[in-house]
Amino acid sequence: GTITEIYDYLRLLFARVGEPRCPEHGLNLQAQTISQMVDTVLAMPEGTKLMLLAPVIRDRKGEHLHIFEELRASGFVRARIDGIVTDLDDVPDLDKKRKHRIEVVVDRFKVRDDLGLRLAESFETALELTDGLATVSYMDETGEDLSFSARFACPKCGHSIDELEPRLFSFNNPAGACGSCDGLGVRQFFDAERLVMYPEASLAEGAIRGWDRRNVYYFHMLTSLARHYDFDIDTPFEKLSKKHVQIIMHGSGKEEIAFSYINDRGDVFKRTHPFEGIIPNMERRYRDTESQSVREELAKFLASQPCPECEGTRLKQDARHVFVDERNLPEITALPVGDAHAYFEQLKLSGRAGEIADKILKELRARYRFLVDVGLNYLSLNRSAETLSGGEAQRIRLASQIGAGLVGVMYILDEPSIGLHQRD
């Protein structure tokens, strides 16, 4: 995708005409102007008693004493604290270990036609207090609260994102990369199967390299562990129970074990503490070591798996929940080039979105077509470049050059057919 530059056009498409949705509720995130907010309130039945609230704290732990001080200093009189309207001079003590919701009462009013200017000023105050969020609540508690947002936000839970930009859809940019795998799509982990090099051998004989008799420190640790859990370190590793293997590999949790250690002088000393586990031990050493040789040795036992957070898509949650024609970006990049080309050929966006996307779609169709024309219709854009064959890479370079549409250029192709099958 990035080599052919198609991904750049897809990012642009999603940034310009994508519809962001709430990850939890699936509702479209909507940004509203103050005049739209005022119109919504004035459209309600005349005489309806309402409060305009600014949610300054949303589900955050703490006593929030400084918030109350700031609100009082700013001239506010009331706030709704965990659903109960209270005078700011008489706020209850909040449990700092529990999450709280604090909404300052900005205005109280009955709906009538001449309220427009006052409401606009009140909404402006509320939005400044909360970085773009406001809530309108029925004073008699007869209806559900109405949430408003000057940013892209979920009308139900308030989940919001900043304005859509191409960088939100780039896994090479912190703004769009999955925070768990840093945009790599995979996470490395110490693989138990790689660690147990000789399952038919016992722990004492070296089933796990570095934890046998030759390493006195770790071997004494395993000996103490075996004594505590009543298993034999001379039993072949493959015959140990699942429970014992789990403890050896992942630790004893909070259960403390009496360990005997021998120092360089041969003195025996005892310590009681939980067993860390071989895999957590290696993770810690790999993370903390400053020795390149130790890191390289430990890296031999690493394997990769798709990142559980982004499911291998490399993008953060907000980017994965932006849709064009009911598809998100990872779904489109997972399509084979031939299918994606057919999809974009028939894609028609209506209204303003269609006008904005017209040139982008034209460029996408052309670049997909070049890839199809050079016989790469079976590849997908999310395919890693390092997994391509020489012939595939050659044809991608060719398609990228043609797709650039340069004029006044003479190409000199040095063995352009190398790596290609006869039919290509």
Residue pairs with C-beta under 8 A, 6 or more apart in sequence:
1 7
1 10
1 333
1 381
1 382
2 8
2 172
2 385
3 385
3 396
3 397
3 400
4 367
4 371
4 381
4 396
4 399
4 400
4 403
5 367
5 400
5 403
5 404
6 364
6 367
6 368
6 371
6 381
7 333
7 381
8 166
9 360
9 363
9 364
9 367
10 169
10 329
10 332
10 333
10 364
10 381
11 166
11 167
11 169
11 170
11 329
12 166
12 360
13 324
13 357
13 360
13 361
13 364
14 164
14 166
14 169
14 322
14 324
14 329
15 164
15 165
15 166
15 168
15 169
16 164
16 356
16 357
16 360
17 324
17 349
17 353
17 356
17 357
18 164
18 322
18 323
18 324
19 28
19 322
19 323
19 324
20 28
20 29
20 152
20 161
20 164
20 318
20 321
20 322
21 27
21 28
21 29
21 321
21 322
21 323
22 28
22 29
22 154
22 156
22 157
22 159
22 321
23 159
23 317
23 318
23 320
23 321
24 154
24 157
24 159
25 154
25 156
25 157
27 154
27 155
27 156
29 149
29 152
29 153
29 154
29 159
29 160
29 161
30 149
30 152
30 153
30 155
31 149
31 150
31 151
31 152
31 153
32 148
32 149
32 150
33 150
34 120
34 123
34 124
34 127
34 150
35 120
37 119
37 123
37 134
37 148
38 116
38 119
38 120
38 123
40 146
40 148
41 50
41 111
41 115
41 119
41 136
41 146
42 111
42 113
42 115
42 116
42 119
44 50
44 111
45 111
46 110
46 111
46 112
46 113
47 110
47 111
47 112
48 110
48 111
48 138
49 108
49 109
49 110
49 138
49 139
49 140
50 108
50 109
50 110
50 111
50 136
50 137
50 138
50 139
51 80
51 85
51 105
51 107
51 108
51 136
51 137
51 138
51 139
52 105
52 106
52 107
52 108
52 109
52 119
52 122
52 123
52 126
52 134
52 135
52 136
53 80
53 103
53 104
53 105
53 106
53 126
53 134
53 135
53 136
53 137
53 145
54 103
54 104
54 106
54 125
54 126
54 127
54 129
54 130
54 133
54 134
54 135
55 101
55 102
55 103
55 130
55 133
55 134
55 135
55 158
56 67
56 71
56 102
56 103
56 104
56 129
56 130
57 64
57 67
57 100
57 101
57 102
58 101
58 158
59 99
59 100
59 101
60 99
60 100
61 96
61 97
61 98
61 99
61 100
62 94
62 96
62 100
63 93
63 94
63 96
64 94
64 100
64 102
67 102
68 79
68 88
68 91
71 79
71 88
71 104
72 88
72 89
76 88
76 104
76 105
76 106
77 87
77 88
77 105
78 85
78 86
78 87
78 88
78 104
78 105
79 85
79 86
79 88
79 91
79 102
79 103
79 104
79 105
80 86
80 101
80 102
80 103
80 105
80 137
81 91
81 92
81 94
81 100
81 101
81 102
81 103
82 100
82 101
83 101
85 105
86 92
94 100
103 135
104 129
106 122
106 125
106 126
106 129
106 134
107 118
107 119
107 122
108 139
109 115
109 118
109 119
123 134
123 148
126 133
126 134
127 133
127 134
127 150
131 151
132 149
132 150
132 151
132 153
132 160
133 147
133 148
133 149
133 150
133 151
133 153
133 158
133 160
134 147
134 148
134 149
135 145
135 146
135 147
135 148
136 145
136 146
136 148
137 145
137 146
138 145
146 155
147 153
147 154
147 155
147 156
147 158
149 155
149 158
149 160
151 160
151 161
151 162
151 163
152 160
152 161
152 162
152 163
152 164
153 159
153 160
153 161
154 160
161 168
161 318
162 168
164 322
165 175
167 173
167 175
167 176
168 175
168 176
168 318
168 319
168 322
169 176
169 315
169 319
169 322
169 329
170 176
170 177
171 177
171 178
171 183
171 184
171 185
171 314
171 315
172 183
173 183
176 183
176 315
176 316
176 319
177 183
177 314
177 315
177 316
178 185
178 307
178 309
178 310
178 313
178 314
178 315
178 316
179 309
179 316
180 187
180 307
180 308
180 309
180 310
181 187
181 307
181 309
181 310
181 314
183 314
183 315
184 307
184 314
185 306
185 307
185 310
185 312
185 313
185 314
186 304
186 305
186 306
186 307
186 312
187 304
187 305
187 306
187 307
187 308
188 302
188 303
188 304
189 302
189 303
189 304
189 305
190 279
190 282
190 283
190 286
190 298
190 301
190 302
190 303
191 301
191 302
191 303
192 249
192 279
194 300
194 301
194 302
194 303
195 208
195 209
195 249
195 278
195 279
195 282
195 301
196 207
196 208
196 237
197 206
197 207
197 208
197 209
198 205
198 206
198 207
198 237
199 207
199 236
199 237
199 238
200 236
200 237
200 238
201 207
201 236
201 237
202 232
202 233
202 234
202 235
202 236
202 237
203 211
203 212
203 222
203 226
203 233
203 234
203 237
203 248
204 212
204 213
204 219
204 233
204 234
205 212
205 234
206 212
206 213
206 214
207 236
207 237
208 237
208 278
210 218
211 218
211 219
211 222
211 278
212 219
213 219
216 262
217 261
220 259
220 260
220 261
220 262
221 259
221 261
221 275
222 233
222 248
223 233
223 260
224 257
224 258
224 259
224 260
225 247
225 248
225 252
225 257
225 259
225 275
226 232
226 233
228 257
228 258
229 244
229 247
231 240
231 241
231 244
237 245
240 248
247 275
247 277
248 277
248 278
249 277
249 278
249 279
250 277
250 279
250 280
251 274
251 275
251 276
251 277
251 280
252 274
252 275
252 277
253 274
254 274
255 274
256 272
256 273
256 274
257 272
257 273
257 274
257 275
258 270
258 271
258 272
259 270
259 271
259 272
259 273
260 268
260 269
260 270
261 268
261 269
261 270
261 271
262 268
263 269
276 284
282 298
282 301
285 294
285 298
286 295
286 298
286 299
286 302
289 295
289 298
306 312
307 314
310 316
310 317
310 320
313 320
313 330
313 382
315 329
315 330
319 329
320 328
320 329
320 330
321 328
322 328
322 329
324 332
324 349
325 347
325 349
330 382
332 340
332 343
332 381
333 380
333 381
333 382
334 380
334 381
334 382
335 343
335 380
335 381
336 377
336 378
336 379
336 380
337 368
337 371
337 372
337 376
337 377
337 378
337 379
337 380
337 381
338 372
338 377
338 378
340 368
340 380
340 381
341 365
341 368
341 369
341 371
341 372
341 377
344 361
344 364
344 365
344 368
345 365
347 361
348 354
349 357
349 361
366 403
366 405
367 399
367 403
370 399
370 402
370 403
371 377
371 379
371 396
371 399
373 399
374 395
374 396
374 398
374 399
374 424
375 395
375 424
376 392
376 395
376 396
376 399
379 388
379 392
385 393
388 396
389 419
390 418
390 419
391 418
391 419
391 420
391 421
391 424
393 419
394 416
394 418
394 419
394 420
395 420
395 424
398 416
401 411
417 424
